[in-house]
Amino acid sequence: MTLKATLLGLTAAAALAAPALAEYPERAIELTIPAGAGGGTDTSARKLAILLEEKLGVSIAILNVGGGGGSVGASQFMQARPDGYALFATWNSPLTTVPQVQNVAYSLDSFTPIAATSETAYTLCVKTDFPATTGAEFLAELEANPGKYTYGNDGIGGTMQLAAERIFQARGIDAIAIPFGGAGETLQNFLGNHVDIYGGSISTVLPYVETGEVKCPLVTSAADVPALPGASGLDALGMADKETLLWRAILGPKGLDPQIVDKLAEVIDEAVNDPSYVEFLATKGEVPNVVKGQALADRLQSEYDALAEVSAQLGL
């Protein structure tokens, strides 16, 4: 075959492929959520899916696959075909935290990053009679009383524990981690005086802050959080580099076509910044933050590496 014929053949193939990609998506998309129905990631993903259906013009079927801190769903999803019709709505923990303490079948390279969607800080909260109110006072109290205070968290090696320990290790603080099954269980044990400090998501504890039963001196984000005006962000404490957030993202299987990735990232960006979704996030103490493609891959790797270091220091 001559060079001219080869080039003509390639041009024809490209012409045939282009319309197919331009018409994507042509059928329903399945969105796997590695958690049970009703949780924070599930409700956020379902709300986003409604907007994506409108923008993509196809239905989106939700598949909840809970278990193993998200690892069961992640392990199942990694086997999906990279054709754009299987997507993964997750929070960061199954990808950057769980692999530190569990043997999992996947790695960061098992997925194609598409776009992060929203984020929120974790918070550390105490009862109103606790002898500290500001973030600086809170850390000073813990530092002055090694081994005295207990803090609830979302499980041994969970993101909340690692977020807290990144801060505590930097200040030489010895606080006792008490693991629970999630933020809801942590809250109940905190309210029942079984632990001194609540460690978990903002949305779970916010109603008790609003009634004045609880105060939250510290958040794990660098910036302050509008939903908790009394809490100190880490930047104000000179510890911005110890930031750990709870954030959510949409991924695809490994090998997903870059043009599909770009199209999905653009549509996700539009949906996340839709006023109705921004308002929905605000009720959960979250804010939109779209991070796409390689920037998302870099964020995942950076967080994975930082939490691996903390896990090693804890002997997890």
C-alpha positions as CSV (number, residue, x, y, z in Angstrom):
1,M,0.0,0.0,0.0
2,T,1.3,3.5,-0.9
3,L,1.8,6.2,1.6
4,K,-1.1,8.2,-0.1
5,A,-3.4,5.2,0.3
6,T,-2.4,4.8,3.9
7,L,-3.1,8.4,4.7
8,L,-6.5,8.2,2.9
9,G,-7.4,5.2,4.9
10,L,-6.5,6.9,8.2
11,T,-8.5,10.0,7.2
12,A,-11.5,7.9,6.4
13,A,-11.2,6.0,9.7
14,A,-11.0,9.3,11.6
15,A,-14.0,10.6,9.8
16,L,-16.0,7.6,10.8
17,A,-14.9,7.8,14.4
18,A,-15.5,11.5,14.8
19,P,-19.3,11.4,14.5
20,A,-19.5,8.6,17.0
21,L,-17.7,10.6,19.6
22,A,-19.6,13.8,18.7
23,E,-22.9,11.9,19.4
24,Y,-21.7,10.7,22.9
25,P,-23.6,9.8,24.9
26,E,-26.2,7.8,23.0
27,R,-27.6,5.7,25.8
28,A,-27.9,5.6,29.6
29,I,-24.9,6.0,31.8
30,E,-24.4,3.9,35.0
31,L,-23.0,5.8,38.0
32,T,-21.5,3.7,40.7
33,I,-21.4,5.1,44.2
34,P,-19.2,3.1,46.6
35,A,-21.5,3.7,49.6
36,G,-25.0,3.0,50.7
37,A,-28.0,5.1,49.9
38,G,-28.6,8.2,52.0
39,G,-25.1,9.2,52.9
40,G,-23.3,12.4,52.0
41,T,-21.6,11.1,48.8
42,D,-24.9,9.4,47.7
43,T,-27.1,12.4,48.1
44,S,-24.5,14.7,46.5
45,A,-24.1,12.4,43.5
46,R,-27.8,11.9,43.0
47,K,-28.5,15.6,43.0
48,L,-25.6,16.1,40.5
49,A,-26.9,13.2,38.3
50,I,-30.2,15.0,37.9
51,L,-28.4,18.0,36.4
52,L,-26.1,15.9,34.3
53,E,-29.1,14.1,32.8
54,E,-30.5,17.4,31.7
55,K,-27.2,18.5,30.2
56,L,-26.3,15.2,28.5
57,G,-29.7,14.3,27.4
58,V,-29.6,10.7,28.6
59,S,-30.7,9.0,31.8
60,I,-28.2,8.1,34.6
61,A,-28.8,4.9,36.6
62,I,-27.4,4.9,40.1
63,L,-25.7,1.8,41.5
64,N,-24.8,1.8,45.2
65,V,-22.0,-0.6,46.1
66,G,-21.1,-0.1,49.7
67,G,-18.6,-1.8,52.0
68,G,-14.9,-1.7,53.0
69,G,-14.9,2.1,53.3
70,G,-15.6,2.4,49.6
71,S,-13.1,-0.2,48.5
72,V,-15.7,-2.8,47.5
73,G,-17.3,-0.4,45.0
74,A,-14.0,0.9,43.8
75,S,-12.8,-2.7,43.2
76,Q,-15.9,-3.6,41.3
77,F,-15.9,-0.4,39.2
78,M,-12.3,-0.7,38.0
79,Q,-13.4,-3.6,35.9
80,A,-15.9,-1.5,33.9
81,R,-15.4,-0.9,30.2
82,P,-13.8,2.5,29.4
83,D,-16.5,3.5,27.0
84,G,-17.9,6.5,28.8
85,Y,-21.0,4.7,30.0
86,A,-19.7,3.7,33.4
87,L,-18.7,6.5,35.8
88,F,-17.7,6.5,39.5
89,A,-18.9,9.1,42.0
90,T,-16.7,8.9,45.1
91,W,-15.2,10.8,48.0
92,N,-11.5,10.9,48.4
93,S,-11.1,8.4,51.2
94,P,-11.5,5.1,49.1
95,L,-8.6,6.3,46.9
96,T,-6.2,8.1,49.2
97,T,-6.9,6.8,52.7
98,V,-8.3,3.2,52.6
99,P,-5.3,1.8,50.7
100,Q,-3.1,2.9,53.6
101,V,-4.8,0.5,56.0
102,Q,-6.3,-2.2,53.8
103,N,-5.1,-4.4,51.0
104,V,-7.1,-3.3,48.0
105,A,-7.2,-4.6,44.4
106,Y,-6.8,-1.1,42.9
107,S,-4.4,1.8,42.8
108,L,-4.8,5.4,41.6
109,D,-3.7,4.2,38.1
110,S,-6.8,2.0,38.0
111,F,-9.0,5.1,37.2
112,T,-9.2,8.0,34.9
113,P,-9.7,11.3,36.8
114,I,-12.4,13.4,35.2
115,A,-13.4,16.2,37.7
116,A,-13.6,16.9,41.4
117,T,-16.9,18.5,42.3
118,S,-17.1,19.8,45.8
119,E,-15.3,19.9,49.1
120,T,-15.6,20.6,52.8
121,A,-13.4,20.6,55.8
122,Y,-13.6,18.2,58.7
123,T,-14.0,19.8,62.0
124,L,-13.0,19.2,65.6
125,C,-15.7,20.2,68.1
126,V,-16.2,20.3,71.9
127,K,-19.0,21.0,74.4
128,T,-19.5,24.6,75.4
129,D,-17.8,24.2,78.8
130,F,-14.5,23.0,77.2
131,P,-11.7,25.3,78.4
132,A,-10.8,26.7,74.9
133,T,-12.7,28.5,72.2
134,T,-10.3,29.5,69.4
135,G,-8.3,27.1,67.4
136,A,-5.1,28.3,69.0
137,E,-6.5,27.8,72.5
138,F,-7.8,24.4,71.6
139,L,-4.4,23.1,70.3
140,A,-2.7,24.7,73.3
141,E,-5.0,22.9,75.7
142,L,-4.4,19.5,74.1
143,E,-0.6,20.2,73.9
144,A,-0.6,21.0,77.6
145,N,-2.5,17.8,78.6
146,P,-1.0,14.8,76.8
147,G,-3.2,11.8,76.8
148,K,-6.0,13.5,78.6
149,Y,-8.5,14.1,75.8
150,T,-10.2,11.5,73.5
151,Y,-11.5,12.4,70.0
152,G,-14.0,10.4,68.0
153,N,-13.3,9.7,64.4
154,D,-14.5,7.6,61.4
155,G,-12.4,4.5,62.1
156,I,-8.8,3.4,62.5
157,G,-6.8,4.9,59.6
158,G,-9.9,6.8,58.4
159,T,-9.5,10.2,56.8
160,M,-10.7,12.0,59.9
161,Q,-8.1,10.4,62.1
162,L,-5.3,11.1,59.6
163,A,-6.5,14.7,59.1
164,A,-6.4,15.2,62.9
165,E,-3.1,13.5,63.3
166,R,-1.4,15.6,60.6
167,I,-2.2,18.6,62.8
168,F,-1.5,16.9,66.1
169,Q,1.9,15.4,65.0
170,A,3.0,18.8,63.9
171,R,2.3,20.2,67.3
172,G,3.5,17.2,69.4
173,I,0.0,16.6,70.6
174,D,-1.0,13.3,72.2
175,A,-4.8,12.8,72.0
176,I,-6.5,9.4,72.1
177,A,-8.3,8.4,68.9
178,I,-11.5,6.5,69.5
179,P,-12.8,4.9,66.2
180,F,-16.5,4.7,65.3
181,G,-18.5,3.7,62.2
182,G,-18.9,7.2,60.8
183,A,-19.8,10.8,61.7
184,G,-23.3,9.9,62.9
185,E,-22.0,7.3,65.4
186,T,-19.2,9.6,66.4
187,L,-21.7,12.4,67.1
188,Q,-23.9,10.2,69.3
189,N,-21.0,9.1,71.4
190,F,-19.7,12.7,71.7
191,L,-23.2,14.0,72.7
192,G,-23.3,11.1,75.2
193,N,-20.0,12.2,76.8
194,H,-18.2,9.0,75.7
195,V,-15.5,11.1,74.0
196,D,-14.3,14.6,74.7
197,I,-14.0,15.8,71.1
198,Y,-16.1,15.2,68.0
199,G,-14.1,14.7,64.8
200,G,-16.1,14.4,61.6
201,S,-18.0,16.2,58.9
202,I,-19.5,19.7,59.4
203,S,-23.0,18.8,58.2
204,T,-23.5,16.2,60.8
205,V,-22.7,18.4,63.8
206,L,-23.9,21.7,62.4
207,P,-27.4,21.6,63.9
208,Y,-25.9,21.3,67.4
209,V,-23.6,24.2,66.8
210,E,-26.6,26.3,65.7
211,T,-28.5,25.5,68.9
212,G,-25.4,26.5,71.0
213,E,-24.9,23.0,72.5
214,V,-21.5,22.6,70.7
215,K,-18.6,24.8,69.6
216,C,-16.1,24.0,66.9
217,P,-12.7,25.7,67.4
218,L,-10.9,24.1,64.5
219,V,-11.4,23.0,60.9
220,T,-9.0,20.9,58.8
221,S,-9.0,23.3,55.8
222,A,-6.5,26.0,55.3
223,A,-9.2,28.6,55.0
224,D,-12.0,29.4,57.4
225,V,-15.4,27.9,56.7
226,P,-18.4,30.2,56.5
227,A,-20.7,27.6,58.0
228,L,-18.6,27.6,61.2
229,P,-17.6,31.3,61.8
230,G,-16.1,30.5,65.2
231,A,-13.7,27.9,63.8
232,S,-10.0,28.6,62.9
233,G,-8.7,27.5,59.6
234,L,-5.2,26.1,59.5
235,D,-3.8,29.1,57.6
236,A,-4.5,31.4,60.6
237,L,-2.5,28.9,62.8
238,G,0.5,28.8,60.4
239,M,-0.3,25.2,59.4
240,A,-1.9,25.6,56.0
241,D,0.3,22.7,54.6
242,K,-1.5,20.3,57.0
243,E,-4.8,20.8,55.2
244,T,-7.0,17.7,54.7
245,L,-10.4,18.0,53.1
246,L,-13.3,15.7,52.4
247,W,-13.9,16.1,48.7
248,R,-15.9,14.4,46.0
249,A,-15.1,13.5,42.4
250,I,-16.3,11.8,39.3
251,L,-13.9,9.2,37.7
252,G,-13.9,6.8,34.8
253,P,-12.3,3.5,34.3
254,K,-8.6,3.3,33.2
255,G,-8.2,4.0,29.5
256,L,-11.2,6.3,29.0
257,D,-11.0,8.3,25.8
258,P,-9.5,11.8,26.5
259,Q,-12.1,13.5,24.4
260,I,-14.9,11.9,26.4
261,V,-13.1,12.9,29.6
262,D,-12.9,16.5,28.3
263,K,-16.6,16.5,27.4
264,L,-17.7,15.1,30.7
265,A,-15.5,17.5,32.7
266,E,-17.0,20.4,30.9
267,V,-20.6,19.2,31.6
268,I,-19.8,18.4,35.2
269,D,-18.3,21.9,35.6
270,E,-21.5,23.4,34.4
271,A,-23.7,21.2,36.6
272,V,-21.6,21.8,39.8
273,N,-21.8,25.6,39.3
274,D,-25.5,25.5,38.6
275,P,-27.1,27.8,41.2
276,S,-29.4,25.0,42.4
277,Y,-26.4,22.8,43.1
278,V,-24.4,25.5,44.8
279,E,-27.4,26.2,47.1
280,F,-27.7,22.4,47.8
281,L,-24.0,22.2,48.7
282,A,-24.3,25.2,51.1
283,T,-26.9,23.3,53.1
284,K,-24.3,20.6,53.7
285,G,-21.5,23.0,54.5
286,E,-19.8,22.3,51.2
287,V,-18.6,24.5,48.4
288,P,-18.1,23.8,44.7
289,N,-14.5,23.2,43.5
290,V,-14.1,21.7,40.1
291,V,-10.6,20.3,39.5
292,K,-10.2,18.6,36.1
293,G,-8.0,15.9,34.4
294,Q,-4.3,16.0,35.3
295,A,-4.8,18.6,38.0
296,L,-7.2,16.1,39.7
297,A,-4.7,13.3,39.2
298,D,-2.0,15.4,40.9
299,R,-4.3,16.2,43.8
300,L,-5.0,12.5,44.3
301,Q,-1.3,11.6,44.3
302,S,-0.3,14.5,46.6
303,E,-2.9,13.6,49.2
304,Y,-2.1,9.8,48.9
305,D,1.6,10.5,49.6
306,A,0.9,12.9,52.5
307,L,-1.5,10.4,54.2
308,A,0.9,7.5,53.6
309,E,3.5,9.4,55.6
310,V,1.0,10.0,58.5
311,S,-0.1,6.4,58.4
312,A,3.5,5.2,58.7
313,Q,4.2,7.4,61.7
314,L,1.1,6.0,63.4
315,G,2.2,2.4,62.6
316,L,-1.0,1.7,60.7
